[in-house]
Amino acid sequence: MIQESEVHLHDYLRVLQKRRWTAITFFVILVTVVAVATFTIRPVYRSTVQILIERENPNVVSIQEVLAIDATATDYYQTQYEILKSETLARRVIARLKLDRDPDFQSGAAHSEDATGPDSEEKARGLLKTFLSRLTVSPIRNSRLVNVAFDSHDPVLSALVANTLADEYIQYNMELKIKAVQDASNWLRKRVDEMQVKVQQSEEAFEKFKESIPTQITAQVESKAESAEAMKEMESRPEVVNNKFIQDLRTEEIRLTAKQSELSKKYGPKHPQMIQVTSELATLRDKMEREIKRLVGAVKIEESSQYLYLKREEDANRQLYEVLLKRLKETALTENLPRSNIQVVDAAQPVTIPIKPKKAMNMILAVVLGLVLGSGLAFFFEYLDNTIKSPEDIERVIGAPLLGIVPSAGRARKTTGPSGKPSHPIETVLSAEPKSSYAEAYRTIRTGVLLSSAERPPKVVLVTSPGPVEGKTTTAANLAIAMAQAGSSTLLIDADLRRPRVHQLFARENPGGDSEADWNGNVKGLGPVLVGEATAEAAIRQTPIPLLSVLTSGPIPPNPAELLGSHRMRDLIAELGRKFDRIIIDSPPLVPVTDATLLSTICDGVVLVVKDSRTTKLLATEGRKRLTEAKAKLLGVVFNDVDLKKDSYRYYPYHSYYGKEEKSHKRKSART
């Protein structure tokens, strides 16, 4: 089971050092691409014109009702900004400056003077899209100012377009106002004409009604006599009491009544003077009664609904007519006095410094992003890498002690002979270069194996690996050599009956002796011994290395697993154990086949070989699981083919010490 461990800073540094070329390559590519793009792209210049948009319309005369603009509304300025970015203004500027013929706009839309139809519309849309993409409208916060900028590869054209756009915007705003005034004037003229007709009609109706009033009053006066109570009520009405003519009549009535009273003291009723005074008094009272009826009748007519309606209609029509006529005259005045609430504060000027590319900023960003993304890519690749890459991985994944670290084979192959090729195979470099770091690594492994058991050192050791091509044969051969050099009679058995290699190693180790065919002849080897075609004494060969013998595999049998798991194999190991101090068995990989699992049951211990950055954690876990299920004793793990410089394993003392001796030995060999 894989155990989680605490991550330290040096783990991150190790990943960066290991994947440094990935990060460096990405960094160089990114910086190079950005540099090439930055220094080859055409510069873009931006010219800006500053415009003042007043909050209120300046009025020469009071005509807000006709041209009222809700300038205090929150959406007023936003509307103006959208007008500045509108396609209408863009078309006006394009047409005025003939930008469809300008080379700076040819990339956006090709120009064709005679183009018609859908192609012409498509080109016009492309030109319009290019123009608007280069336009920037930026309001200045907490002010009535707005900056209108235009980008172009030509600084002069950039300033010209910005200024032209501001001018067209002012003209467009003026045109809208003039059109609004003209529309208002036309509307007012029409309404004035309509109201003039209505005023005439209402006046005629009212005058006609008033002409009929005397007739109505006469009819009321000539009507039957009113009762005393009715007359008394009429006489008490304010319009009668306050009437000057009625007051004069009453005064005359009082005079005649007083005269009649004086004459009645002197004369009788039939006296001529009495008759005359009485007649005058009756005539006066009749006249006063008729006048009272006339006044009351006139008041009642004026208070009638028809009279009031006609009068209100006439007054309302006349008042509305006068208002409209006044507004029409004011509008006529303002129509010839147009003024704008928009002004240019600062005109655009051609600039000399482009806004892009920003070379310094681009390069700084490229360096920063290159470092960050390069490091991230290194960690991403490390995350995807599921192989064993450190001793800590071995302890965490396999849960077994580390017997030793074997440097990369590339370092050992630097030991060359006269022909320029390696003078010895890697598998037997321990005998050729005893003071190299490579040889010292195997001596460390030998010590670890011998000390792995508290009771007695293991006699029969199986060397295997989770998968193929992980260095098990190399480890087995050099471990056997190390055991022999320590003074123990050692037998190396090639139990890989599927892809044997031991016979090749020792045939090359002894170039003047037997060939590979002699070392692995048809009648010699482990296979013939197990099937009874040869004896162990005849199959075992002595190597040039003292105390080291080899039992090769022999011909490849059709059933290697059955042979290795047979009683004859167990008996053979027991027999050979009585003749040799140490037996090292090279077996097939653990996971692909069952050969190594079968052999592990007859050995004193197993040495598991994992290859740096090749053996996956899943494969190593599966191999450990199979050994556990077979109840085999795992002595430890060999970490093979480790690049000490790449993975920073210089803290191992043997490397620094023997690394110096190895370099000194190579210099002496080169001089020789």
C-alpha positions as CSV (number, residue, x, y, z in Angstrom):
1,M,0.0,0.0,0.0
2,I,1.3,3.4,-0.9
3,Q,1.8,5.6,2.1
4,E,1.5,9.3,2.1
5,S,4.4,11.3,3.2
6,E,4.9,14.9,4.1
7,V,6.1,17.1,1.2
8,H,9.1,19.3,1.9
9,L,10.7,22.1,0.0
10,H,13.6,20.0,-1.2
11,D,11.0,17.8,-2.9
12,Y,9.9,20.7,-5.1
13,L,13.5,21.7,-5.7
14,R,14.3,18.1,-6.8
15,V,11.4,18.2,-9.2
16,L,12.6,21.5,-10.7
17,Q,16.1,20.2,-11.0
18,K,15.0,17.0,-12.6
19,R,12.6,18.7,-15.0
20,R,14.8,21.7,-15.6
21,W,15.2,21.1,-19.3
22,T,11.4,21.0,-19.7
23,A,11.0,24.3,-17.9
24,I,14.0,25.9,-19.7
25,T,12.7,24.7,-23.1
26,F,9.3,26.1,-22.5
27,F,10.8,29.3,-21.1
28,V,13.0,29.8,-24.1
29,I,10.2,29.0,-26.6
30,L,7.8,31.4,-25.0
31,V,10.2,34.3,-24.6
32,T,11.4,33.8,-28.2
33,V,7.9,33.7,-29.6
34,V,6.9,36.8,-27.6
35,A,10.2,38.6,-28.6
36,V,9.7,37.8,-32.3
37,A,6.1,38.9,-32.2
38,T,6.8,42.0,-30.2
39,F,9.6,43.3,-32.4
40,T,8.1,42.4,-35.8
41,I,4.5,43.5,-35.3
42,R,3.5,46.8,-36.7
43,P,3.2,49.5,-34.0
44,V,-0.3,50.9,-33.2
45,Y,-0.7,54.6,-32.4
46,R,-3.6,56.0,-30.4
47,S,-4.7,59.7,-30.6
48,T,-7.4,61.0,-28.2
49,V,-9.8,63.9,-28.5
50,Q,-11.5,65.2,-25.4
51,I,-15.1,66.3,-25.6
52,L,-17.2,68.3,-23.2
53,I,-20.9,67.4,-23.1
54,E,-22.9,69.9,-21.2
55,R,-25.6,68.7,-18.8
56,E,-28.2,71.2,-20.0
57,N,-29.1,72.7,-23.4
58,P,-28.1,76.4,-23.7
59,N,-31.3,78.3,-24.7
60,V,-31.4,81.6,-26.4
61,V,-35.1,81.9,-25.7
62,S,-37.4,80.1,-23.3
63,I,-38.5,77.1,-25.3
64,Q,-37.8,74.2,-23.0
65,E,-41.2,72.8,-23.6
66,V,-40.4,72.4,-27.3
67,L,-36.8,71.2,-27.1
68,A,-36.8,69.7,-23.6
69,I,-34.0,67.1,-23.0
70,D,-34.0,65.3,-19.7
71,A,-30.3,65.9,-19.2
72,T,-30.5,65.0,-15.5
73,A,-31.5,61.5,-16.3
74,T,-28.9,58.9,-15.4
75,D,-29.1,57.4,-18.9
76,Y,-28.5,60.7,-20.8
77,Y,-24.7,60.5,-20.8
78,Q,-24.8,56.7,-21.5
79,T,-26.9,57.5,-24.5
80,Q,-24.4,60.0,-25.7
81,Y,-21.5,57.5,-25.3
82,E,-23.5,54.9,-27.4
83,I,-24.1,57.5,-30.1
84,L,-20.3,58.1,-30.2
85,K,-19.9,54.3,-30.9
86,S,-22.8,54.1,-33.3
87,E,-22.6,52.8,-36.8
88,T,-24.2,56.0,-38.1
89,L,-21.2,58.2,-37.0
90,A,-18.8,55.6,-38.2
91,R,-20.3,55.6,-41.7
92,R,-20.2,59.4,-41.8
93,V,-16.5,59.5,-40.8
94,I,-15.6,56.7,-43.3
95,A,-17.4,58.5,-46.1
96,R,-15.9,61.9,-45.2
97,L,-12.3,60.6,-45.0
98,K,-12.7,57.9,-47.7
99,L,-11.3,55.3,-45.4
100,D,-12.4,52.6,-47.8
101,R,-9.4,53.6,-50.0
102,D,-6.9,53.9,-47.1
103,P,-4.3,51.0,-47.1
104,D,-4.5,50.9,-43.3
105,F,-8.1,49.6,-43.6
106,Q,-7.5,47.2,-46.5
107,S,-7.0,44.3,-44.1
108,G,-10.4,44.8,-42.6
109,A,-12.3,45.2,-45.8
110,A,-11.0,45.2,-49.4
111,H,-12.0,48.2,-51.5
112,S,-13.8,48.0,-54.8
113,E,-15.1,51.2,-56.5
114,D,-17.4,49.2,-58.8
115,A,-18.4,46.6,-56.2
116,T,-22.2,46.1,-56.0
117,G,-24.5,43.5,-54.5
118,P,-23.9,41.2,-51.6
119,D,-20.1,41.5,-51.9
120,S,-20.2,45.2,-51.6
121,E,-22.4,45.0,-48.5
122,E,-20.1,42.4,-47.0
123,K,-17.0,44.6,-47.6
124,A,-18.8,47.6,-46.1
125,R,-19.7,45.6,-43.0
126,G,-16.1,44.5,-42.7
127,L,-14.8,48.0,-43.0
128,L,-17.4,49.2,-40.4
129,K,-16.4,46.4,-38.0
130,T,-12.7,47.3,-38.4
131,F,-13.4,51.0,-37.7
132,L,-15.5,50.3,-34.6
133,S,-12.9,47.8,-33.2
134,R,-10.3,50.6,-33.2
135,L,-12.5,53.1,-31.5
136,T,-12.5,53.6,-27.8
137,V,-14.9,55.9,-25.8
138,S,-13.7,56.5,-22.2
139,P,-15.8,58.8,-19.9
140,I,-13.9,60.6,-17.3
141,R,-15.5,59.8,-13.9
142,N,-17.2,62.6,-12.0
143,S,-17.0,65.0,-14.9
144,R,-18.8,65.9,-18.1
145,L,-15.7,65.1,-20.2
146,V,-15.2,62.0,-22.4
147,N,-12.1,60.9,-24.2
148,V,-12.6,59.5,-27.7
149,A,-9.6,57.6,-29.0
150,F,-8.8,55.9,-32.3
151,D,-6.1,53.3,-33.0
152,S,-4.2,53.2,-36.3
153,H,-0.8,52.1,-37.6
154,D,-0.5,55.7,-39.0
155,P,-0.3,58.3,-36.2
156,V,-1.5,61.1,-38.5
157,L,-4.5,59.1,-39.6
158,S,-5.2,58.2,-36.0
159,A,-5.5,61.9,-35.0
160,L,-7.4,62.8,-38.1
161,V,-10.1,60.1,-37.6
162,A,-10.5,61.1,-33.9
163,N,-11.0,64.8,-34.7
164,T,-13.3,64.0,-37.6
165,L,-15.4,61.8,-35.4
166,A,-15.8,64.6,-32.8
167,D,-16.7,67.1,-35.5
168,E,-19.2,64.7,-37.0
169,Y,-20.7,64.0,-33.6
170,I,-21.2,67.7,-33.0
171,Q,-22.8,68.2,-36.5
172,Y,-25.0,65.1,-35.9
173,N,-26.1,66.5,-32.6
174,M,-26.9,69.9,-34.3
175,E,-28.8,68.1,-37.1
176,L,-30.9,66.3,-34.5
177,K,-31.7,69.6,-32.8
178,I,-32.5,71.4,-36.0
179,K,-34.7,68.6,-37.1
180,A,-36.4,68.6,-33.8
181,V,-37.0,72.4,-34.1
182,Q,-38.3,72.0,-37.6
183,D,-40.6,69.2,-36.6
184,A,-41.9,71.3,-33.7
185,S,-42.5,74.3,-35.9
186,N,-44.4,72.2,-38.4
187,W,-46.5,70.7,-35.7
188,L,-47.1,74.1,-34.1
189,R,-48.2,75.6,-37.4
190,K,-50.6,72.8,-37.9
191,R,-52.0,73.1,-34.4
192,V,-52.3,76.9,-34.7
193,D,-54.3,76.6,-37.8
194,E,-56.5,74.1,-36.2
195,M,-57.0,76.2,-33.1
196,Q,-57.7,79.3,-35.1
197,V,-60.7,77.5,-36.7
198,K,-61.9,76.3,-33.4
199,V,-61.6,79.8,-31.9
200,Q,-63.7,81.2,-34.7
201,Q,-66.3,78.5,-34.3
202,S,-66.5,78.9,-30.5
203,E,-66.8,82.8,-30.9
204,E,-69.6,82.5,-33.5
205,A,-71.5,80.0,-31.3
206,F,-71.1,82.2,-28.2
207,E,-72.1,85.4,-30.1
208,K,-75.1,83.7,-31.5
209,F,-76.2,82.6,-28.0
210,K,-75.7,86.1,-26.7
211,E,-77.8,87.6,-29.5
212,S,-80.7,85.4,-28.3
213,I,-80.5,86.7,-24.7
214,P,-82.6,89.9,-25.2
215,T,-85.4,87.9,-26.8
216,Q,-85.3,85.4,-23.9
217,I,-85.4,88.3,-21.4
218,T,-88.3,90.1,-23.1
219,A,-90.2,86.8,-23.1
220,Q,-89.6,86.4,-19.4
221,V,-90.6,90.1,-18.7
222,E,-93.8,89.8,-20.7
223,S,-94.8,86.6,-18.9
224,K,-97.5,86.5,-16.3
225,A,-97.1,88.5,-13.1
226,E,-95.1,87.1,-10.4
227,S,-96.4,86.5,-6.9
228,A,-95.6,88.9,-4.1
229,E,-93.2,86.4,-2.6
230,A,-91.5,85.8,-5.9
231,M,-91.1,89.5,-6.5
232,K,-89.8,90.0,-3.0
233,E,-87.2,87.2,-3.5
234,M,-86.1,88.8,-6.8
235,E,-85.8,92.3,-5.2
236,S,-83.5,90.8,-2.6
237,R,-81.0,89.4,-5.1
238,P,-77.6,91.2,-5.0
239,E,-77.6,92.0,-8.7
240,V,-80.9,93.9,-8.1
241,V,-80.0,95.6,-4.9
242,N,-76.7,96.8,-6.2
243,N,-78.1,97.9,-9.6
244,K,-77.7,101.7,-10.0
245,F,-80.8,102.0,-12.2
246,I,-82.9,100.1,-9.7
247,Q,-81.6,102.3,-6.9
248,D,-82.6,105.5,-8.8
249,L,-86.0,104.1,-9.4
250,R,-86.4,103.3,-5.7
251,T,-85.4,106.8,-4.8
252,E,-88.0,108.2,-7.3
253,E,-90.6,105.8,-5.8
254,I,-89.8,107.1,-2.3
255,R,-90.2,110.8,-3.6
256,L,-93.5,110.1,-5.3
257,T,-94.8,108.1,-2.2
258,A,-94.0,111.1,0.0
259,K,-95.6,113.5,-2.4
260,Q,-98.8,111.3,-2.6
261,S,-98.9,111.3,1.3
262,E,-98.7,115.1,1.5
263,L,-101.4,115.5,-1.2
264,S,-103.7,113.0,0.5
265,K,-103.8,115.3,3.5
266,K,-105.2,118.2,1.3
267,Y,-107.1,116.4,-1.4
268,G,-109.3,113.4,-1.9
269,P,-108.5,110.4,-4.1
270,K,-110.2,111.9,-7.1
271,H,-108.4,115.1,-7.1
272,P,-106.5,115.6,-10.3
273,Q,-103.2,116.0,-8.5
274,M,-103.8,112.9,-6.5
275,I,-104.8,111.0,-9.7
276,Q,-101.6,112.3,-11.4
277,V,-99.3,111.3,-8.5
278,T,-100.9,107.9,-8.2
279,S,-100.6,107.3,-12.0
280,E,-96.9,108.3,-11.9
281,L,-96.3,106.0,-8.9
282,A,-97.9,103.0,-10.6
283,T,-96.0,103.6,-13.9
284,L,-92.7,103.8,-11.9
285,R,-93.4,100.6,-10.0
286,D,-94.3,98.8,-13.2
287,K,-91.1,100.0,-14.8
288,M,-89.1,98.9,-11.7
289,E,-90.8,95.5,-11.8
290,R,-90.0,95.0,-15.4
291,E,-86.4,96.1,-14.9
292,I,-86.1,93.7,-11.9
293,K,-87.4,90.8,-14.1
294,R,-85.0,91.8,-16.8
295,L,-82.0,91.8,-14.5
296,V,-82.9,88.5,-12.9
297,G,-83.6,86.9,-16.2
298,A,-80.3,88.0,-17.6
299,V,-78.5,86.6,-14.5
300,K,-80.3,83.3,-14.9
301,I,-79.4,83.1,-18.5
302,E,-75.7,83.8,-17.7
303,E,-75.8,81.1,-15.0
304,S,-77.3,78.5,-17.4
305,S,-75.1,75.6,-18.4
306,Q,-75.3,76.4,-22.1
307,Y,-74.0,79.9,-21.5
308,L,-71.2,78.8,-19.3
309,Y,-70.2,76.0,-21.6
310,L,-70.0,78.3,-24.7
311,K,-68.0,80.9,-22.7
312,R,-65.5,78.4,-21.4
313,E,-65.1,76.8,-24.8
314,E,-64.4,80.3,-26.3
315,D,-62.0,81.2,-23.5
316,A,-60.1,77.9,-23.6
317,N,-59.7,77.9,-27.3
318,R,-58.5,81.4,-27.4
319,Q,-56.0,80.9,-24.6
320,L,-54.6,77.7,-26.2
321,Y,-54.4,79.5,-29.5
322,E,-52.4,82.3,-28.0
323,V,-50.0,79.9,-26.3
324,L,-49.4,77.9,-29.5
325,L,-49.0,81.1,-31.4
326,K,-46.4,82.3,-28.9
327,R,-44.5,79.0,-29.0
328,L,-44.6,79.1,-32.8
329,K,-42.9,82.5,-32.9
330,E,-40.3,81.4,-30.3
331,T,-39.5,78.3,-32.3
332,A,-39.2,80.3,-35.5
333,L,-36.6,82.4,-33.7
334,T,-34.5,79.5,-32.4
335,E,-34.7,77.7,-35.8
336,N,-32.2,80.3,-37.1
337,L,-30.0,80.3,-34.0
338,P,-28.7,76.7,-33.6
339,R,-26.3,76.1,-30.7
340,S,-24.7,72.9,-29.4
341,N,-24.1,71.7,-25.9
342,I,-21.1,69.7,-27.1
343,Q,-17.6,71.2,-27.4
344,V,-14.1,70.0,-28.2
345,V,-11.8,70.6,-25.3
346,D,-8.6,69.2,-26.6
347,A,-8.2,68.2,-30.2
348,A,-6.3,65.0,-31.0
349,Q,-2.6,65.3,-32.0
350,P,-0.4,62.7,-33.8
351,V,1.6,60.8,-31.2
352,T,5.1,59.4,-31.6
353,I,5.0,56.6,-29.0
354,P,2.8,53.6,-29.9
355,I,0.5,52.1,-27.4
356,K,1.3,48.6,-28.6
357,P,3.4,46.6,-28.7
358,K,4.7,47.5,-25.3
359,K,8.1,45.9,-25.7
360,A,9.3,46.2,-22.1
361,M,6.0,45.1,-20.6
362,N,5.7,42.2,-23.1
363,M,9.2,40.9,-22.4
364,I,8.7,41.2,-18.6
365,L,5.5,39.3,-18.8
366,A,7.0,36.7,-21.1
367,V,9.9,36.1,-18.6
368,V,7.5,35.9,-15.7
369,L,5.0,33.7,-17.5
370,G,7.8,31.6,-18.9
371,L,9.1,30.9,-15.4
372,V,5.7,30.3,-13.8
373,L,4.3,28.2,-16.7
374,G,7.6,26.4,-17.2
375,S,7.7,25.4,-13.6
376,G,4.1,24.5,-13.7
377,L,4.7,22.3,-16.8
378,A,7.6,20.6,-15.0
379,F,5.3,19.8,-12.0
380,F,2.6,18.7,-14.3
381,F,4.9,16.2,-16.1
382,E,6.1,15.1,-12.7
383,Y,2.5,14.6,-11.6
384,L,1.8,12.5,-14.7
385,D,5.0,10.5,-14.1
386,N,3.9,7.5,-12.0
387,T,7.3,5.9,-11.8
388,I,9.6,5.4,-8.9
389,K,12.0,8.3,-8.8
390,S,13.6,8.4,-5.4
391,P,14.6,6.3,-2.4
392,E,11.6,7.8,-0.6
393,D,9.3,6.4,-3.2
394,I,10.8,2.9,-2.6
395,E,10.2,3.1,1.1
396,R,6.7,4.5,0.6
397,V,5.5,2.2,-2.3
398,I,7.3,-1.1,-1.6
399,G,7.9,-0.8,2.1
400,A,11.3,-2.5,2.0
401,P,14.8,-1.3,2.9
402,L,17.0,0.2,0.3
403,L,20.1,-2.0,-0.3
404,G,21.9,0.5,-2.5
405,I,21.8,2.9,-5.4
406,V,23.4,2.0,-8.7
407,P,24.5,4.9,-10.8
408,S,23.4,5.2,-14.4
409,A,25.0,2.8,-16.8
410,G,26.1,5.7,-19.0
411,R,28.7,6.7,-16.4
412,A,30.3,3.2,-16.4
413,R,30.3,3.0,-20.2
414,K,32.7,5.8,-20.4
415,T,35.5,3.3,-19.5
416,T,36.6,2.5,-23.0
417,G,39.3,0.3,-24.6
418,P,41.6,0.9,-27.5
419,S,38.7,0.5,-30.0
420,G,36.7,3.3,-28.5
421,K,34.1,0.8,-27.2
422,P,33.5,-0.2,-23.5
423,S,36.4,-2.4,-22.5
424,H,34.0,-4.5,-20.3
425,P,30.3,-5.0,-20.3
426,I,28.3,-3.1,-17.7
427,E,27.2,-6.4,-16.1
428,T,30.8,-7.2,-15.1
429,V,32.2,-3.7,-14.6
430,L,32.8,-4.6,-11.0
431,S,35.8,-6.8,-11.9
432,A,37.1,-4.3,-14.5
433,E,36.7,-1.0,-12.5
434,P,36.9,-2.0,-8.8
435,K,37.3,1.6,-7.7
436,S,34.5,3.2,-9.7
437,S,31.4,4.5,-8.1
438,Y,29.5,1.8,-10.1
439,A,31.6,-1.0,-8.4
440,E,31.3,0.6,-5.0
441,A,27.5,0.6,-5.4
442,Y,27.4,-3.2,-5.8
443,R,29.8,-3.7,-2.8
444,T,27.3,-1.6,-0.8
445,I,24.5,-3.9,-2.1
446,R,26.5,-7.0,-1.1
447,T,27.0,-5.6,2.4
448,G,23.3,-4.9,2.7
449,V,22.4,-8.4,1.6
450,L,24.9,-10.1,4.0
451,L,23.6,-8.0,6.9
452,S,19.9,-8.4,6.0
453,S,19.5,-11.4,8.3
454,A,20.2,-11.3,12.0
455,E,20.8,-15.0,12.3
456,R,23.0,-15.8,9.3
457,P,23.7,-14.3,6.0
458,P,21.4,-15.6,3.2
459,K,23.0,-18.3,1.1
460,V,20.5,-18.5,-1.8
461,V,19.5,-15.1,-3.1
462,L,17.0,-14.5,-5.9
463,V,17.5,-11.3,-8.0
464,T,14.4,-10.2,-9.8
465,S,12.5,-7.1,-10.8
466,P,8.8,-6.1,-11.2
467,G,9.1,-5.7,-15.0
468,P,11.5,-6.3,-17.9
469,V,14.6,-4.3,-18.7
470,E,15.1,-3.0,-15.2
471,G,18.7,-4.3,-14.6
472,K,18.1,-7.5,-12.7
473,T,20.7,-9.5,-14.8
474,T,23.2,-6.7,-14.3
475,T,22.6,-6.6,-10.6
476,A,22.7,-10.4,-10.3
477,A,26.0,-10.6,-12.2
478,N,27.7,-7.8,-10.3
479,L,26.4,-9.0,-7.0
480,A,27.8,-12.5,-7.7
481,I,31.2,-10.9,-8.6
482,A,31.1,-8.8,-5.3
483,M,30.4,-12.0,-3.3
484,A,33.3,-13.8,-5.0
485,Q,35.6,-10.8,-4.4
486,A,34.7,-11.0,-0.7
487,G,36.2,-14.5,-0.6
488,S,33.0,-16.6,-0.8
489,S,32.7,-19.4,-3.4
490,T,29.8,-18.1,-5.5
491,L,27.5,-19.6,-8.1
492,L,25.5,-17.5,-10.5
493,I,22.5,-19.3,-11.9
494,D,20.7,-18.0,-15.0
495,A,17.2,-19.1,-14.2
496,D,15.7,-16.9,-16.8
497,L,14.6,-19.7,-19.1
498,R,12.8,-17.3,-21.4
499,R,15.3,-14.6,-22.3
500,P,18.7,-15.7,-20.8
501,R,21.7,-13.4,-20.9
502,V,24.3,-14.6,-18.4
503,H,26.1,-16.7,-21.0
504,Q,26.6,-13.7,-23.2
505,L,28.1,-11.7,-20.4
506,F,30.9,-14.1,-19.5
507,A,31.6,-15.0,-23.2
508,R,32.4,-11.3,-23.8
509,E,34.3,-11.2,-20.4
510,N,36.7,-14.0,-21.7
511,P,37.2,-13.1,-25.4
512,G,40.0,-15.6,-25.9
513,G,38.0,-18.5,-24.4
514,D,34.8,-20.3,-25.3
515,S,32.1,-18.7,-27.5
516,E,28.5,-18.0,-26.5
517,A,27.5,-21.3,-28.0
518,D,30.1,-23.1,-25.8
519,W,28.9,-21.3,-22.7
520,N,25.3,-22.2,-23.4
521,G,25.6,-25.4,-25.4
522,N,22.8,-27.8,-26.0
523,V,24.0,-30.2,-23.4
524,K,24.9,-27.6,-20.7
525,G,22.8,-25.4,-18.6
526,L,20.0,-25.3,-16.1
527,G,17.4,-26.6,-18.4
528,P,19.2,-29.9,-19.3
529,V,20.1,-30.4,-15.7
530,L,16.4,-30.1,-14.6
531,V,15.2,-32.6,-17.2
532,G,18.1,-35.0,-16.4
533,E,20.0,-34.6,-19.7
534,A,23.1,-33.3,-17.9
535,T,24.6,-33.2,-14.4
536,A,25.2,-30.1,-12.4
537,E,29.0,-30.7,-12.3
538,A,29.1,-30.8,-16.1
539,A,26.9,-27.7,-16.6
540,I,28.7,-25.4,-14.1
541,R,31.4,-23.3,-15.7
542,Q,34.3,-21.5,-14.0
543,T,34.6,-17.8,-14.9
544,P,37.9,-15.9,-15.2
545,I,36.9,-14.3,-11.9
546,P,38.3,-16.3,-8.9
547,L,35.7,-18.1,-6.8
548,L,32.9,-17.3,-9.3
549,S,31.1,-20.1,-11.2
550,V,28.2,-19.8,-13.6
551,L,25.3,-22.2,-14.4
552,T,23.8,-20.8,-17.6
553,S,20.2,-21.5,-18.7
554,G,20.9,-23.8,-21.6
555,P,18.4,-24.2,-24.4
556,I,15.1,-22.4,-23.9
557,P,12.5,-25.1,-22.8
558,P,8.9,-25.0,-23.7
559,N,7.7,-25.2,-20.1
560,P,10.0,-23.0,-18.0
561,A,7.5,-22.4,-15.1
562,E,7.0,-26.2,-14.6
563,L,10.8,-26.8,-14.5
564,L,11.5,-24.0,-12.1
565,G,8.7,-25.0,-9.7
566,S,9.6,-28.7,-9.8
567,H,11.1,-30.8,-6.9
568,R,14.2,-31.3,-9.1
569,M,14.9,-27.5,-8.9
570,R,14.5,-27.5,-5.1
571,D,16.8,-30.6,-4.8
572,L,19.3,-28.9,-7.2
573,I,19.5,-25.8,-5.1
574,A,19.9,-27.9,-1.9
575,E,22.7,-29.9,-3.5
576,L,24.5,-26.8,-4.9
577,G,24.1,-25.1,-1.5
578,R,26.4,-27.7,0.0
579,K,29.1,-26.9,-2.5
580,F,29.0,-23.1,-2.7
581,D,29.0,-20.4,0.0
582,R,26.6,-18.1,-2.0
583,I,24.1,-18.8,-4.8
584,I,22.8,-15.9,-6.8
585,I,19.8,-16.7,-9.1
586,D,18.9,-14.4,-12.0
587,S,15.2,-14.9,-12.7
588,P,12.5,-13.5,-15.1
589,P,10.5,-10.5,-14.0
590,L,7.9,-10.9,-11.3
591,V,4.7,-9.5,-12.8
592,P,4.7,-10.8,-16.4
593,V,5.4,-14.4,-15.5
594,T,5.2,-16.7,-12.4
595,D,8.8,-18.0,-12.6
596,A,10.3,-15.6,-10.1
597,T,7.4,-16.2,-7.7
598,L,8.0,-20.0,-7.8
599,L,11.8,-19.5,-7.3
600,S,11.3,-17.1,-4.3
601,T,9.9,-20.0,-2.3
602,I,13.1,-22.0,-2.4
603,C,15.5,-19.0,-1.7
604,D,16.7,-17.5,1.5
605,G,15.8,-14.0,0.3
606,V,14.9,-11.9,-2.7
607,V,16.5,-8.8,-4.0
608,L,14.1,-6.6,-5.9
609,V,15.6,-4.3,-8.6
610,V,13.7,-1.2,-9.7
611,K,14.8,1.2,-12.3
612,D,14.8,4.9,-11.8
613,S,12.0,6.7,-13.7
614,R,11.0,3.5,-15.5
615,T,9.5,1.1,-12.9
616,T,5.9,2.3,-12.2
617,K,4.6,2.4,-8.7
618,L,1.7,0.2,-9.8
619,L,4.1,-2.4,-11.1
620,A,6.3,-2.3,-8.0
621,T,3.3,-2.6,-5.8
622,E,2.1,-5.6,-7.7
623,G,5.5,-7.3,-7.5
624,R,5.7,-6.7,-3.8
625,K,2.2,-8.2,-3.5
626,R,3.2,-11.4,-5.3
627,L,6.2,-11.9,-3.0
628,T,4.1,-11.4,0.0
629,E,1.5,-13.9,-1.2
630,A,4.4,-16.4,-1.8
631,K,5.6,-15.7,1.7
632,A,9.1,-14.9,0.3
633,K,11.5,-12.9,2.3
634,L,12.3,-9.6,0.7
635,L,15.8,-8.6,1.7
636,G,15.7,-5.2,0.1
637,V,15.5,-3.1,-3.0
638,V,18.2,-2.0,-5.5
639,F,17.6,1.4,-7.0
640,N,19.1,1.0,-10.4
641,D,20.3,3.3,-13.2
642,V,20.1,6.5,-11.2
643,D,21.5,9.6,-12.7
644,L,23.3,11.0,-9.7
645,K,23.8,14.5,-11.1
646,K,20.3,14.8,-12.5
647,D,18.6,13.7,-9.3
648,S,21.0,15.3,-6.9
649,Y,22.2,12.3,-5.0
650,R,25.6,13.8,-4.3
651,Y,24.9,13.6,-0.6
652,Y,25.8,9.9,-0.7
653,P,29.3,9.8,0.6
654,Y,30.5,7.0,-1.6
655,H,29.7,8.9,-4.7
656,S,31.8,12.0,-3.9
657,Y,34.7,10.0,-2.6
658,Y,34.9,7.3,-5.3
659,G,33.8,9.7,-8.0
660,K,37.1,11.6,-7.5
661,E,39.1,8.4,-7.6
662,E,37.2,7.3,-10.7
663,K,38.2,10.5,-12.5
664,S,41.8,10.2,-11.4
665,H,41.8,6.6,-12.6
666,K,40.4,7.6,-16.0
667,R,43.1,10.3,-16.4
668,K,45.8,7.8,-15.7
669,S,44.2,5.4,-18.2
670,A,44.0,8.1,-20.8
671,R,47.7,9.0,-20.4
672,T,48.6,5.3,-20.7
